[in-house]
Amino acid sequence: MENWWVMLPDTGAAAAVAGRLYREGVRTVPHASGRPWLVGRWDARQEVSARTGEARAVVLGRSAARADALRRWLDRVRRPAEVEQALSGVAGSFHVLASVGGRVWARGTASAARRVFTARVGGVPVAADRADVLAALSGAGPDEEMLALRLMVPPVTSTVLADRTVWRNVHAVPAQEALVWERDGRRAPPVRWWRPPEPHLSLREAAAEVRTALEEAIGTCTAGGGTISADLSGGLDSTSLCFLAAREAGHLVTVHWEGRDPGNDDGPWAARARGALPSATHLVVRSGESPDWFAGVGALRLPSEEPCPWVRDLAKQSDLLRRVAAHGSRLHLGGGGGDELFTPSPAHLQDLLTTRPWQVWARLRHQHHEWRVGRLSMTRDVLRRTSYRRWLLDAARHATLAPRSDGAGMLGWQPEPRAPKWATPEAVATMRRALARAAADSPEPLAPQRSVHWVLQQVREGGNTVRLLNQTLTAGPDIALPYTDDAVVTAALSARPLEAARPGAFKPLLGAALTGIVPAPLLARTSKGCYDADFHHALRRHRGQILALAEDSLLARAGLIDPERLRRAPHSHATVADLAPLPYTVGCEVWLRSLEGDRPASVPHSLSEGAR
């Protein structure tokens, strides 16, 4: 899983940077001029490329792109951005890279499952798909302000601070934008290559779009033939992917790990799904047969480019991938992103208040009891339709308040981030300054509608997470999250929210899309499994490892956390909500410890030698 690429401008000065990257096993693609353009290590099976005259185009990732179609289109291309027209509607999750007459184009995915980063190395502009590669090339160190913000929960850095990374002077290209270099390497103004759709389709129309997008997404996963695997938790998201994959895969292996809570009904639902998939191989991991959450975190060192809160799950996920690899799986499918896409944010009620007031108020009568909030308070919250700038300023002021536990806390642009109780006053001040400074620039939200912005923020967190997991999990196949494919995201966001969020219905858009593919009794499920018992068991068993991270903590040395308050936090009476920030803090601490030594552990090759 040690894949990376670096992109260079069509200039003579770029040759020196390229020279630091050449080594055995590294692939290269030149500009039409013969100068180095792409240098790196990637799976040739995930490359679709074409060239004609002065035009070059490379698609890297899981895609349905075809080289012959790309080549035909290149004959007509005069500007790099025109390559996008050849890839309009192509399914998958992939980077698009183009060089046309020395001008360069690069973009990732709208879901952030594929990203593009930039830095200057010896005065030369350089881009890459991994920020740590650029940090190694340029000698950049960690950005403590961004580390402070990474302690906040829910996360905020994927939206308003999307152009920053945890490395000083290494910048991210926002997911909806493309990087464009002129012939001399100068960066052109940002180009927005993707915009969210207007939520204008009926449930029936949107379901047809979602069905097609999911079928094509799964097609990109099964196209290589052989065996693939998939989570089968029993939830609707993973169950749907299993039935889609079973129709296309040469062979399907499903895996279900049992939770400890006897009231968790995921198990019975997963068993029903297994009964309807007789041709698949089914693995059931009993409680206690796989590592707990937090197992091994005390000694964990990770080759990831940034902190990842999913260090909590790393031992369990590694065990799962080893199991499916033993059955020949070359790719593992997860249902991540389904909850975010198919459970519309209640903020759509604020979006529609001026255009559908009677429908909104009728819907609120149902929400009143579900949210467990008084009618007056609920009305006040719905009417509070602030700008995104105002939301950021409020988030800065509210950083140390207790998070809202009622449903009204899900209104607004996105969940308000909170500092953990163990953050130092200096860290909280840093968080507040960064958010207020961002607000001063009056940034645009990810979409005009609060509810769409909300979904995109969470989809991007999920997309970025699978990207990091594929960097850190070295045993077994790569992970794919088809629900974060851009075509699937676009299709799901096109539904009218009042239809996609009907009272009493559970994920009606996904259910309508998979009718006839997933058995009707499985689509009728309205519950969701709970894993609080697993969390508390893991906390009791591995509390010592968590506390060990507080000893001589690098976050504490940086003045970001109070180690004594952190040690007191994971007590036996703490709720899951109380400890929601814990995985983020553990992720930041593990990441910092992974950087100790001669070079960052996350760098795929010792590229940092020339930077020192």
For each residue, the residues with C-beta under 8 A, 3 or more apart:
1: 470 471 473 474 478
2: 41 303 604
3: 40 41 42 43 604
4: 40 41 42 128 129 130 133 604
5: 38 39 40 41 42 60 95 128 129
6: 17 18 21 38 39 40 126 127 128 133 134 137
7: 37 38 97 104 106 126 127 128
8: 11 14 17 18 35 36 37 38 39 124 126
9: 14 104 124 125 181 184 185
10: 14 31 33 35 37 99 102 103 104 183 185
11: 8 14 35 124 184 185
12: 15 35
13: 16 17 122 123 124 185
14: 8 9 10 11 17 18 35 36 124 126 185
15: 12 18 19 35 36
16: 13 19 20 122 124
17: 6 8 13 14 20 21 121 122 124 126 137
18: 6 8 14 15 21 22 28 36 39
19: 15 16 22
20: 16 17 137 607 610
21: 6 17 18 26 39 40 605 607
22: 18 19 26 28 39
23: 26 605
24:
25: 41
26: 21 22 23 39 40 41
27: 38 39 40 41 42 44
28: 18 22 36 38 39
29: 37 38 49 56 58
30: 33 34 35 36 37
31: 10 34 35 36 37 56 99 102
32: 51 53 54 55 56 99 101 102
33: 10 30 102
34: 30 31
35: 8 10 11 12 14 15 30 31
36: 8 14 15 18 28 30 31 39
37: 7 8 10 29 30 31 56 99 104
38: 5 6 7 8 27 28 29 58 97
39: 5 6 8 18 21 22 26 27 28 36
40: 3 4 5 6 21 26 27 128 129
41: 2 3 4 5 25 26 27 604
42: 3 4 5 27 46 47 60
43: 3 46 47
44: 27 47
45: 224
46: 42 43 60 61 62 63 94
47: 42 43 44 58 59 60
48: 58 59 63 65 66 67 70
49: 29 56 57 58 59 67 70
50: 56 57 67 70 71 74
51: 32 55 56 57 71 74
52: 55 71 74 75
53: 32 74 75
54: 32 100 101 102
55: 32 51 52 74 77 83 98 99 100 101
56: 29 31 32 37 49 50 51 98 99 100
57: 49 50 51 70 74 77 83 86 96 97 98 99
58: 29 38 47 48 49 95 96 97 98
59: 47 48 49 63 65 70 87 90 94 95 96 97
60: 5 42 46 47 94 95 97 129
61: 46 92 93 94 95 114
62: 46 92 93 94 220 221 480
63: 46 48 59 90 91 92 93 94 220
64: 90 91 92 216 219 220 223
65: 48 59 69 70 87 90 92 94
66: 48 69 70
67: 48 49 50 70 71
68: 71 72
69: 65 66 72 73 86
70: 48 49 50 57 59 65 66 67 73 74 83 86 87
71: 50 51 52 67 68 74 75
72: 68 69 75
73: 69 70 76 77 83 85 86
74: 50 51 52 53 55 57 70 71 77 83 86
75: 52 53 71 72
76: 73 82
77: 55 57 73 74 80 82 83 86 98 100
78: 82 100 101
79: 82 100 103
80: 77 83 98 99 100 103 104 105 180
81: 84 105 178 180 191 193
82: 76 77 78 79 85 86 100
83: 55 57 70 73 74 77 80 86 87 96 98 100 105
84: 81 87 88 96 193
85: 73 82 88
86: 57 69 70 73 74 77 82 83
87: 59 65 70 83 84 90 96
88: 84 85
89: 487
90: 59 63 64 65 87 94
91: 63 64 213 216 217 219 220 485 487
92: 61 62 63 64 65 217 220 485
93: 61 62 63 109 111 113 114 220 480 484 485 486
94: 46 59 60 61 62 63 65 90 109 114
95: 5 58 59 60 61 106 107 108 109 114 116 129
96: 57 58 59 83 84 87 105 106 107 178
97: 7 38 57 58 59 60 104 105 106
98: 55 56 57 58 77 80 83 104 105 106
99: 10 31 32 37 55 56 57 80 102 103 104 105
100: 54 55 56 77 78 79 80 82 83 103 105
101: 32 54 55 78 183
102: 10 31 32 33 54 99 183
103: 10 79 80 99 100 180 181 182 183
104: 7 9 10 37 80 97 98 99 179 180 181
105: 80 81 83 96 97 98 99 100 178 179 180
106: 7 95 96 97 98 116 127 173 178 179
107: 95 96 116 173 177 178 179 193
108: 95 112 113 114 115 116 129 173 175
109: 93 94 95 112 113 114 115 175 463 484 485 486
110: 175 176 194 196 456 486 489 490
111: 93 175 337 459 460 462 463 484 485 486 489
112: 108 109 115 158 175 459 460 461 463 464 467
113: 93 108 109 463 464 466 467 481 484 485
114: 61 93 94 95 108 109 129 467
115: 108 109 112 129 172 173 175 464 467
116: 95 106 107 108 127 128 129 172 173 178 179
117: 127 128 129 130 131 134 165 170 171 172 173
118: 125 126 127 128 134 170 171 172 173 179 187
119: 125 126 134 135 137 138 140 169 170 171
120: 123 124 125 126 138 169
121: 17 124 126 134 137 138
122: 13 16 17
123: 13 120
124: 8 9 11 13 14 16 17 120 121 185
125: 9 118 119 120 181 185 187
126: 6 7 8 14 17 118 119 120 121 134 137 138
127: 6 7 106 116 117 118 134 173 179
128: 4 5 6 7 40 116 117 118 131 133 134
129: 4 5 40 60 95 108 114 115 116 117 133
130: 4 117 133 134 305 471 604
131: 117 128 134 135 165 166 167 170 172 305 306
132: 135 136 167 304 305 306 600 602 603
133: 4 6 128 129 130 136 137 305 603 604 607
134: 6 117 118 119 121 126 127 128 130 131 137 138 140 167 170
135: 119 131 132 138 139 140 141 167 170 305 600 603
136: 132 133 139 599 600 603 606 607 608 611
137: 6 17 20 119 121 126 133 134 607 608 610 611
138: 119 120 121 126 134 135 169 170 611
139: 135 136 608 611 612
140: 119 134 135 167 168 169 170
141: 135 167 168
142: 146 147 166 167 168 592 595
143: 146 147 164 165 166 167 168
144: 147 148 430 558 560
145: 148 149 430 434
146: 142 143 149 150 157 161 164 165 166
147: 142 143 144 150 151 166 307 555 558 560 588 592
148: 144 145 151 423 427 430 431 434 560
149: 145 146 152 156 157 161 430 431 434
150: 146 147 155 157 166 306 307 584 587 588
151: 147 148 419 420 423 427 431 555 560 561 581 584 585 588
152: 149 155 156 399 417 418 419 420 431 581 584
153: 417 418 420 580 581 584
154: 414 415 416 417
155: 150 152 158 417 461 584
156: 149 152 159 160 161 395 414 417 435
157: 146 149 150 161 162 164
158: 112 155 161 162 457 460 461 464
159: 156 162 414 445 446 453 457 460
160: 156 388 392 435 438 439 443
161: 146 149 156 157 158 164 434 438
162: 157 158 159 172 174 175 460
163: 171 172 173 174
164: 143 146 157 161 171 172
165: 117 131 143 146 170 171 172 305 306
166: 131 142 143 146 147 150 306 307 591
167: 131 132 134 135 140 141 142 143 170
168: 140 141 142 143
169: 119 120 138 140
170: 117 118 119 131 134 135 138 140 165 167
171: 117 118 119 163 164 165
172: 115 116 117 118 131 162 163 164 165
173: 106 107 108 115 116 117 118 127 163 177 178 179
174: 162 163 177 190
175: 108 109 110 111 112 115 162 194 460 463
176: 110 192 193 194 195 446
177: 107 173 174 190 191 192 193
178: 81 96 105 106 107 116 173 190 191 192 193
179: 104 105 106 107 116 118 127 173 187
180: 80 81 103 104 105 187 188 189 190 191
181: 9 103 104 125 185 186 187 188
182: 103 185 186 187 188
183: 10 101 102 103
184: 9 11
185: 9 10 11 13 14 124 125 181 182
186: 181 182
187: 118 125 179 180 181 182
188: 180 181 182 191
189: 180
190: 174 177 178 180
191: 81 177 178 180 188
192: 176 177 178 195
193: 81 84 107 176 177 178
194: 110 175 176 486
195: 176 192
196: 110 446 447 452 456 490 493
197: 200 490 493 494
198: 494
199: 348 449 451 452 493 494 495 496 497
200: 197 494 496
201: 205 206 209 494 495 496
202: 205 206 495 496 499
203: 206 207 495 496 499 500 508 509 512
204: 207 208 512
205: 201 202 208 209 494
206: 201 202 203 209 210 491 492 494 495 496 499 500 509
207: 203 204 210 211 495 509 512 513 515
208: 204 205 211 212 513
209: 201 205 206 212 213 491 494
210: 206 207 213 214 488 491 492 495 509 510 513
211: 207 208 214 215 513 514 517
212: 208 209 215 216 491
213: 91 209 210 216 217 485 487 488 490 491
214: 210 211 217 218 240 241 244 482 488 513 514
215: 211 212 218 219 244
216: 64 91 212 213 219 220 487
217: 91 92 213 214 220 221 482 485 487 488
218: 214 215 221 222 241 244 245 248 333 482
219: 64 91 215 216 222 223 248
220: 62 63 64 91 92 93 216 217 223 485
221: 62 217 218 228 245 248 249 331 333 480 482
222: 218 219 225 228 245 248 249 250
223: 64 219 220
224: 45 330 331
225: 222 250
226: 250 251 328 330
227: 249 250 251 252 253 327 328 329 330
228: 221 222 245 249 251 252 253 329 330 331 332 333 477
229: 252 253 254 255 324 327 329 331 332 333 477
230: 238 241 242 245 252 253 254 255 332 333 334
231: 238 241 254 255 256 332 333 334 335
232: 238 239 242 254 255 256 270 273 274 282
233: 238 239 256 266 270 335 529
234: 238 239 256 265 266 267 268 269 270 271 273 529
235: 238 239 266 269 335 338 525 528 529
236: 239 240 338 506 507 510 511 522 523 525
237: 240 241 335 336 337 338 339 342 483 510
238: 230 231 232 233 234 235 241 242 333 334 335 338
239: 232 233 234 235 236 242 243 269 270 273 335 518 522
240: 214 236 237 243 244 335 338 510 514 517 518
241: 214 218 230 231 237 238 244 245 333 335 482
242: 230 232 238 239 245 246 252 254 273 277 280 333
243: 239 240 246 247 273 276 277 514 517 518 519
244: 214 215 218 240 241 247 248 514 517
245: 218 221 222 228 230 241 242 248 249 252 333
246: 242 243 249 252 277 279 280
247: 243 244 517
248: 218 219 221 222 244 245
249: 221 222 227 228 245 246 252
250: 222 225 226 227
251: 226 227 228 280 281 328
252: 227 228 229 230 242 245 246 249 277 279 280 281
253: 227 228 229 230 280 281 282 283 324 327 328 329
254: 229 230 231 232 242 273 274 277 280 281 282 283
255: 229 230 231 232 282 283 284 285 320 323 324
256: 231 232 233 234 266 267 270 274 282 283 284 285
257: 284 285 287 289 290 316 320
258: 267 284 285 286 287
259: 264 266 267 287 529 530 531 533 534
260: 264 287 533 534 537
261: 264 530 531 532 533 534
262:
263: 530
264: 259 260 261 267 529 530 531 533
265: 234 268 269 527 529
266: 233 234 235 256 259 269 270 529
267: 234 256 258 259 264 270 271
268: 234 265 271 272
269: 234 235 239 265 266 272 273 522 525
270: 232 233 234 239 256 266 267 273 274 284
271: 234 267 268 274 275
272: 268 269 275 276 521 522
273: 232 234 239 242 243 254 269 270 276 277 522
274: 232 254 256 270 271 277 280 282
275: 271 272 278
276: 243 272 273 519 522
277: 242 243 246 252 254 273 274 280 282
278: 275
279: 246 252
280: 242 246 251 252 253 254 274 277
281: 251 252 253 254 327
282: 232 253 254 255 256 274 277
283: 253 254 255 256 323 324 327
284: 255 256 257 258 270
285: 255 256 257 258 289 290 319 320 323
286: 258 289
287: 257 258 259 260
288:
289: 257 285 286
290: 257 285 316 319 320
291: 295 296 315 316 318 319
292: 295 315 316 534 537 538 541 542
293: 312 313 316 534 535 538 542
294: 297 312 538 539 541 542 545 546 586
295: 291 292 315 316 538 542 545
296: 291 299 300 314 315 545
297: 294 300 311 312 314 542 545 546 549 586 590
298: 544 545 546 548 549
299: 296 545
300: 296 297 311 314 590 594
301: 590 593 594 601
302: 308 311 314 472 590 591 594 601 602
303: 2 471 472 474 594 601 602 603 604
304: 132 307 308 468 471 472 591 594 602
305: 130 131 132 133 135 165 468 471 602
306: 131 132 150 165 166 468 591
307: 147 150 166 304 584 587 588 590 591
308: 302 304 311 465 468 469 472 587 591
309: 312 465 583 584 586 587
310: 313 314 317 465 468 469 583 587
311: 297 300 302 308 314 583 586 587 590
312: 293 294 297 309 538 583 586 587
313: 293 310 316 317
314: 296 297 300 302 310 311 317 318 472 473
315: 291 292 295 296 318 319
316: 257 290 291 292 293 295 313 319 320
317: 310 313 314 320 321 469 473
318: 291 314 315 321 322 473 475 476
319: 285 290 291 315 316 322 323
320: 255 257 285 290 316 317 323 324 332 476
321: 317 318 324 325 332 473 475 476 477 479
322: 318 319 325 326 475 476
323: 255 283 285 319 320 326 327
324: 229 253 255 283 320 321 327 329 332 476 477
325: 321 322 328 329 475 476 477
326: 322 323
327: 227 229 253 281 283 323 324
328: 226 227 251 253 325
329: 227 228 229 253 324 325 332 476 477
330: 224 226 227 228 477
331: 221 224 228 229 477 478 479 480
332: 228 229 230 231 320 321 324 329 476 477 478 479 480
333: 218 221 228 229 230 231 238 241 242 245 479 480 481 482
334: 230 231 238 466 479 480 481
335: 231 233 235 237 238 239 240 241 338 481 483
336: 237 462 465 466 481 483 484
337: 111 237 340 341 459 462 463 481 482 483 484 489
338: 235 236 237 238 240 335 341 342 483 507 510
339: 237 342 343
340: 337 343 455 458 459 462 483
341: 337 338 455 459 483 488 489 492 493 510
342: 237 338 339 492 500 507 509 510
343: 339 340 501 507
344: 348 451 455 497 500 501
345: 348 410 450 451 454 455
346: 349 367 407 408 410 411 451 501
347: 350 351 410 411 412 413 449 450 451 454
348: 199 344 345 351 352 449 450 451 497 498 501
349: 346 352 353 360 363 364 367 382 411
350: 347 353 382 384 385 411 412 450 451
351: 347 348 449 450 451 497
352: 348 349 355 356 359 360 497 498
353: 349 350 356 357 360 382 383 385
354: 357
355: 352
356: 352 353 359 360 498
357: 353 354 360 361
358: 361 362
359: 352 356 362 363 498
360: 349 352 353 356 357 363 364 382
361: 357 358 364 365
362: 358 359 365 366
363: 349 359 360 366 367 498 503
364: 349 360 361 367 368 378 379 382
365: 361 362 368
366: 362 363 369 370 503
367: 346 349 363 364 370 371 378 407 503
368: 364 365 371 373 375 378
369: 366 372
370: 366 367 407
371: 367 368 378 406 407 408
372: 369 406 407
373: 368 377 378 381 406 407 408
374: 377 378
375: 368 378 379
376: 379 380
377: 373 374 380 381 408
378: 364 367 368 371 373 374 375 381 382 408
379: 364 375 376 382 383
380: 376 377 383 384
381: 373 377 378 384 408 411
382: 349 350 353 360 364 378 379 408 411
383: 353 379 380
384: 350 380 381 411 412
385: 350 353 450
386: 390 391 394 412
387: 390 391
388: 160 391 392 413 443 444 445 453
389: 392 393 439 442 443
390: 386 387 393 394 439
391: 386 387 388 394 395 412 413 414 416
392: 160 388 389 395 396 435 436 438 439 443
393: 389 390 396 397 435 436 439
394: 386 390 391 397 398 416
395: 156 391 392 398 399 416 417 435
396: 392 393 399 431 432 433 435 436 439
397: 393 394 432
398: 394 395 401 416 418
399: 152 395 396 417 418 419 428 431 432 435
400: 418 419 428
401: 398 418
402: 418
403: 409 415 416 418 577
404: 408 409 416
405: 409 577
406: 371 372 373 409
407: 346 367 370 371 372 373 410
408: 346 371 373 377 378 381 382 404 411
409: 403 404 405 406 415 416
410: 345 346 347 407 415 454
411: 346 347 349 350 381 382 384 408 450
412: 347 350 384 386 391 415 416 450 454
413: 347 388 391 445 450 453 454
414: 154 156 159 391 453 454 457 458
415: 154 403 409 410 412 454
416: 154 391 394 395 398 403 404 409 412
417: 152 153 154 155 156 395 399 431
418: 152 153 398 399 400 401 402 403 581
419: 151 152 399 400 423 427 428 431 581
420: 151 152 153 423 561 569 581 582 584 585
421: 565 569 581
422: 561 562 563 565 566 569 585
423: 148 151 419 420 427 428 431 560 561 562
424: 427 428 559 560 561 562
425: 428 429
426: 429 430 559 560
427: 148 151 419 423 424 430 431 559 560 561
428: 399 400 419 423 424 425 431 432
429: 425 426 432 433
430: 144 145 148 149 426 427 433 434
431: 148 149 151 152 396 399 417 419 423 427 428 434 435
432: 396 397 399 428 429 435 436
433: 396 429 430 436 437
434: 145 148 149 161 430 431 437 438
435: 156 160 392 393 395 396 399 431 432 438 439
436: 392 393 396 432 433 439 440
437: 433 434 440 441
438: 160 161 392 434 435 441 443
439: 160 389 390 392 393 396 435 436 442 443
440: 436 437
441: 437 438
442: 389 439
443: 160 388 389 392 438 439
444: 388
445: 159 388 413 448 450 453
446: 159 176 196 452 453 456 457
447: 196 452 453 456
448: 445 452
449: 199 347 348 351 452 453
450: 345 347 348 350 351 385 411 412 413 445 453 454
451: 199 344 345 346 347 348 350 351 454 455 497
452: 196 199 446 447 448 449 455 456 493
453: 159 388 413 414 445 446 447 449 450 456 457
454: 345 347 410 412 413 414 415 450 451 457 458
455: 340 341 344 345 451 452 458 459 493
456: 110 196 446 447 452 453 459 460 489 493
457: 158 159 414 446 453 454 460 461
458: 340 414 454 455 461 462
459: 111 112 337 340 341 455 456 462 463 484 489
460: 111 112 158 159 162 175 456 457 463 464
461: 112 155 158 457 458 464 465
462: 111 336 337 340 458 459 465 466 481 483 484
463: 109 111 112 113 175 337 459 460 466 467 481 484
464: 112 113 115 158 460 461 467 468
465: 308 309 310 336 461 462 468 469
466: 113 334 336 462 463 469 470 479 480 481 484
467: 112 113 114 115 463 464 470 471
468: 304 305 306 308 310 464 465 471 472
469: 308 310 317 465 466 472 473 479
470: 1 466 467 473 478 479
471: 1 130 303 304 305 467 468 602
472: 302 303 304 308 314 468 469
473: 1 314 317 318 321 469 470 476 479
474: 1 303
475: 318 321 322 325
476: 318 320 321 322 324 325 329 332 473
477: 228 229 321 324 325 329 330 331 332
478: 1 331 332 470
479: 321 331 332 333 334 466 469 470 473
480: 62 93 221 331 332 333 334 466
481: 113 333 334 335 336 337 462 463 466 484 485
482: 214 217 218 221 241 333 337 485 488
483: 237 335 336 337 338 340 341 462 488 489
484: 93 109 111 113 336 337 459 462 463 466 481 488 489
485: 91 92 93 109 111 113 213 217 220 481 482 488 489
486: 93 109 110 111 194 489 490
487: 89 91 213 216 217 490 491
488: 210 213 214 217 341 482 483 484 485 491 492
489: 110 111 337 341 456 459 483 484 485 486 492 493
490: 110 196 197 213 486 487 493 494
491: 206 209 210 212 213 487 488 494
492: 206 210 341 342 488 489 495 509
493: 196 197 199 341 452 455 456 489 490
494: 197 198 199 200 201 205 206 209 490 491
495: 199 201 202 203 206 207 210 492 499 500 509
496: 199 200 201 202 203 206 499 500
497: 199 344 348 351 352 451 500 501
498: 348 352 356 359 363 501 502
499: 202 203 206 495 496 502 508 509
500: 203 206 342 344 495 496 497 508 509
501: 343 344 346 348 497 498 508
502: 498 499 505 508
503: 363 366 367
504:
505: 502 508 511 526
506: 236 511 525 526 527
507: 236 338 342 343 510 511
508: 203 499 500 501 502 505 511 512
509: 203 206 207 210 342 492 495 499 500 512 513
510: 210 236 237 240 338 341 342 507 513 514
511: 236 505 506 507 508 514 515 523
512: 203 204 207 508 509 515
513: 207 208 210 211 214 509 510
514: 211 214 240 243 244 510 511 517 518 523
515: 207 511 512 518 520 523
516:
517: 211 240 243 244 247 514
518: 239 240 243 514 515 522 523
519: 243 276 522 523
520: 515 523 524
521: 272 524
522: 236 239 269 272 273 276 518 519 525
523: 236 511 514 515 518 519 520
524: 520 521
525: 235 236 269 506 522
526: 505 506
527: 265 506
528: 235
529: 233 234 235 259 264 265 266
530: 259 261 263 264 533
531: 259 261 264 534 535
532: 261 535 536 576
533: 259 260 261 264 530 536 537
534: 259 260 261 292 293 531 537 538
535: 293 531 532 538 539 576 579
536: 532 533 539 540 576
537: 260 292 533 534 540 541
538: 292 293 294 295 312 534 535 541 542
539: 294 535 536 542 543 546 570 574 579
540: 536 537 543 572
541: 292 294 537 538
542: 292 293 294 295 297 538 539 545 546
543: 539 540 546 547 570
544: 298 547 548
545: 294 295 296 297 298 299 542 548 549
546: 294 297 298 539 542 543 549 550 570 582 586
547: 543 544 550 551 567 570
548: 298 544 545 551
549: 297 298 545 546 553 586 589 590
550: 546 547 553 556 563 564 566 567
551: 547 548 563
552: 556 557
553: 549 550 556 557 561 563 566 589
554: 557 558 589 592 593 596
555: 147 151 558 560 561 585 588 589 592
556: 550 552 553 559 560 561 562 563
557: 552 553 554
558: 144 147 554 555 592
559: 424 426 427 556
560: 144 147 148 151 423 424 426 427 555 556 588
561: 151 420 422 423 424 427 553 555 556 565 566 585
562: 422 423 424 556 565 566
563: 422 550 551 553 556 566 567
564: 550 567 568
565: 421 422 561 562 568 569
566: 422 550 553 561 562 563 569 585
567: 547 550 563 564
568: 564 565 571
569: 420 421 422 565 566 574 578 579 582
570: 539 543 546 547 574 579 582
571: 568 574
572: 540
573:
574: 539 569 570 571 578 579
575: 578 579
576: 532 535 536 579 580
577: 403 405 580
578: 569 574 575
579: 535 539 569 570 574 575 576 582
580: 153 576 577 583
581: 151 152 153 418 419 420 421 584 585
582: 420 546 569 570 579 585 586
583: 309 310 311 312 580 586 587
584: 150 151 152 153 155 307 309 420 581 587 588
585: 151 420 422 555 561 566 581 582 588 589
586: 294 297 309 311 312 546 549 582 583 589 590
587: 150 307 308 309 310 311 312 583 584 590 591
588: 147 150 151 307 555 560 584 585 591 592
589: 549 553 554 555 585 586 592 593
590: 297 300 301 302 307 311 549 586 587 593 594
591: 166 302 304 306 307 308 587 588 594 595 602
592: 142 147 554 555 558 588 589 595 596
593: 301 554 589 590 596
594: 300 301 302 303 304 590 591 600 601 602
595: 142 591 592 600 601 602
596: 554 592 593
597: 601
598:
599: 136 603 606 608 609
600: 132 135 136 594 595 603 608
601: 301 302 303 594 595 597
602: 132 302 303 304 305 471 591 594 595
603: 132 133 135 136 303 599 600 606 607 608
604: 2 3 4 41 130 133 303
605: 21 23
606: 136 599 603 609
607: 20 21 133 136 137 603 610 611
608: 136 137 139 599 600 603 611 612
609: 599 606 612
610: 20 137 607
611: 136 137 138 139 607 608
612: 139 608 609
